[in-house]
Amino acid sequence: MVYPYAKMAVVGITLRQFTQIQARLARKRTCARAPASTDAAPANHAQGKVRRVILGIDPSVRATGYGVILTEKTGPRALAYGTISLRGRDHTRADRLAHIARTLRDVVERHRPEVCVIEGLFYGPNPKTAQAIGEARGAALAIVAEAGIEIFEIAPRRVKLAIVGHGGAHKLAVAKMVQRMLNLSATPEPDAADALALALAFAQEQKGFGPSTLKRI
């Protein structure tokens, strides 16, 4: 009688060892045929996007500042900035709010920001001032939200701390630092500088500098 494992004994392996070898070879062939997994994120996904358009808004009925920056590997640069205001005493508060909405809608359509950063809620001793700022803030938020843009807020002191290094810094100090960081030829107006500072503070936050100061709206 010829046993089934007789020829295997010639090469020095048993039937059990031969079976184990076949099983390992079968597993290797299966792995080789399996498609690559698509669940893995790109290698640079965790690092975030290098290029990003950020809109900063410093709301006020009298003068709303806005600033749009583009973040790049070489650093941030300003795309647009300015102050939204209506001169003259004949304009009603409703006129000013409508002007804010129209201007910001044009800014959003022109520059297509991916994210918006607005100054945090104002708590002051004058309720009329707080109400006016709240109205301007609401008009701005409505336009940005209408475009489907993510919105975050940062407290004013946090912005000054991020840009100047001192939470009680004066507006001129903020404007001068913004001019330096964005390599602007002239110092921007205070409200526009504050808006640019908001966008710059967000860009720094995305790089992981210091503890998180962002609050999504």
HUGINOR-V424549 format. One record per helix or strand of 2 or more residues. SS is the DSSP state (H for helix, E for strand). FROM is the first residue (numbers start at 0). TO is the last residue. Records with the same first field share a line. If there is no record, write none. Layout:
BEGIN
SS = FROM-TO, FROM-TO
END
This chain:
BEGIN
H = 5-9, 14-32, 92-110, 126-145, 155-162, 170-181, 189-205
E = 51-57, 63-71, 74-83, 114-118, 149-153, 214-215
END
